[in-house]
Amino acid sequence: MLQEDASAKADVLIEAMKWIRQYRGKIIVIKLGGSLMEDKSAMMHLLLDVVFMESVQMKPVIVHGGGNAISQAMSNAGITPRFVQGRRYTDRESLAIVREVLAHQISQGLVEEIQGFGGQAKALSDYMGTNVLFGQKLNIKDDQGMDIDLGFVGTVTRVDVVPILDLCQQGIIPVIPSYTITDDLSRQGLNVNADTAATEVAKALHAEKLVYVSEVNGVRTDPNDPKSMIESLTADEARKLLKSGAIVGGMIPKIQACLNTIERGVEKIHIINGRLRHSLLLEIFTTQGVGTEIVDKR
């Protein structure tokens, strides 16, 4: 029995070898966020996976959000979170909290955890002295075409790839918060959507893959049925699902971001359940994977 178990482990390593060779030296952008950030066990296994990826000479880049932690910090400060069309309204007082939580507390916390697992990492933000995301205020309109004020909410317009690539070359894992500053002399801070930030980073780096670590196991035809997950989709198939209404809720903007990223040259997008132990390794280093893979063409 022990010999059979050992042989099974060897088979897993042999299967992984193919993918390790294929992705050696390639950039993989990993987006972390949502309630997973408060799940210590899930985060431990995800960050161990990231350290393993760097250990086999892949170049992982982490982009993270932290909405729940921001909401808690705002509540502690006596501020009631306000959302407009699904986006957090950010006034100047709230922005200071966003910057402290995202660009300092969470980013540095991730760096320290990675270092605790034997890896090397560095936070890249204006708070930590090296900003790589630049943006402008996000302008959206209501149904009547009137401008909606979101406060200090932005969208990414430029990614400074040089510091990111320099760290990757040194075997250091970049950790990037979804917080940007304007490209003008004011250097105004802006709160940005983490999915959007990860998309822009992946496009700017010409990443091999972009992995959205989610609370669901992938794209489902029925949001309430995990068994309805689709293992693999082409971009055209994903567009048809969007048009048919089969994809609903928060998965809609995520799929739209995936399609936009593929159009800009990122070959594969993955959506995985971060609560599954070692889901990153299982998705990248096994043939079947554990989530949904979206590709340009088969």
CORRA-V116228 format. One record per backbone hydrogen bond with DSSP energy under -1.0 kcal/mol. NH is the residue of the N-H (numbers start at 1). CO is the residue of the C=O. E is the energy in kcal/mol with one decimal. If there is no record, write none. Layout:
# CORRA-V116228
{{NH;CO;E} {NH;CO;E}}
This chain:
# CORRA-V116228
{{5;1;-2.3} {6;2;-2.3} {7;3;-2.2} {8;4;-2.3} {9;5;-2.0} {10;6;-2.0} {11;7;-2.2} {12;8;-1.8} {13;9;-1.9} {14;10;-2.3} {15;11;-2.3} {16;12;-2.3} {17;13;-1.7} {20;16;-2.6} {21;17;-2.5} {22;18;-1.8} {23;19;-2.3} {25;57;-3.1} {26;23;-2.1} {28;59;-1.8} {29;209;-2.4} {30;61;-3.2} {31;211;-2.9} {32;63;-2.5} {37;34;-1.5} {38;35;-1.6} {39;36;-1.6} {43;39;-2.6} {44;40;-2.2} {45;41;-2.0} {46;42;-2.3} {47;43;-2.8} {48;44;-2.1} {49;45;-2.0} {50;46;-2.0} {51;47;-2.4} {52;48;-2.4} {53;49;-2.4} {54;50;-2.1} {55;51;-2.0} {56;52;-1.4} {57;54;-1.7} {58;53;-2.4} {59;26;-2.6} {61;28;-2.5} {62;174;-2.6} {63;30;-2.7} {64;176;-2.3} {65;32;-2.0} {70;66;-2.1} {71;67;-2.5} {72;68;-2.2} {73;69;-2.3} {74;70;-2.6} {75;71;-2.3} {76;72;-2.3} {77;73;-1.2} {78;75;-1.5} {79;74;-3.2} {84;87;-3.3} {87;84;-1.8} {89;82;-3.2} {90;150;-2.2} {95;91;-2.6} {96;92;-1.5} {97;93;-1.2} {98;94;-2.6} {99;95;-2.7} {100;96;-2.0} {101;97;-2.9} {102;98;-2.8} {103;99;-1.1} {105;100;-2.7} {106;101;-3.1} {107;102;-1.5} {108;104;-2.5} {109;105;-1.9} {110;106;-2.6} {111;107;-2.1} {112;108;-2.4} {113;109;-2.1} {114;110;-2.5} {115;111;-2.3} {116;112;-1.8} {117;113;-1.1} {118;115;-1.6} {119;114;-2.3} {122;173;-2.0} {124;175;-2.8} {130;125;-1.7} {134;158;-2.7} {135;181;-1.9} {136;155;-1.8} {138;153;-2.9} {142;146;-2.5} {145;142;-2.0} {148;140;-2.7} {152;90;-3.7} {153;151;-1.6} {154;191;-2.5} {155;136;-2.3} {157;134;-2.6} {158;134;-2.0} {160;132;-2.7} {161;159;-1.1} {165;161;-2.9} {166;162;-2.4} {167;163;-1.8} {168;164;-2.2} {169;165;-2.4} {170;166;-1.1} {171;168;-1.4} {172;167;-2.7} {173;120;-2.9} {175;122;-2.3} {176;62;-2.8} {178;64;-1.7} {179;177;-2.1} {180;190;-2.5} {181;133;-1.6} {182;188;-1.7} {187;184;-1.0} {190;180;-2.9} {191;152;-2.5} {192;178;-1.6} {197;193;-2.4} {198;194;-2.6} {199;195;-2.2} {200;196;-2.4} {201;197;-2.3} {202;198;-2.6} {203;199;-2.3} {204;200;-2.4} {205;201;-2.1} {207;202;-2.3} {208;27;-2.3} {209;27;-1.2} {210;268;-1.7} {211;29;-3.1} {212;270;-3.4} {213;31;-2.2} {214;272;-3.5} {221;228;-1.4} {225;222;-2.2} {228;225;-2.2} {229;226;-1.3} {230;219;-2.8} {233;293;-2.9} {235;295;-1.4} {238;234;-2.3} {239;235;-2.1} {240;236;-2.0} {241;237;-2.1} {242;238;-2.2} {243;239;-2.4} {244;240;-2.1} {246;241;-1.5} {251;248;-1.3} {252;249;-1.7} {255;251;-2.5} {256;252;-2.4} {257;253;-2.3} {258;254;-2.1} {259;255;-2.5} {260;256;-2.1} {261;257;-2.1} {262;258;-2.4} {263;259;-2.1} {265;262;-1.9} {266;261;-1.7} {268;208;-1.1} {269;294;-2.4} {270;210;-2.7} {271;292;-2.2} {272;212;-2.3} {274;214;-2.7} {276;273;-1.5} {279;276;-1.7} {282;278;-2.2} {283;279;-2.2} {284;280;-2.2} {285;281;-2.9} {292;271;-2.2} {293;231;-2.2} {294;269;-3.2} {295;233;-2.6}}
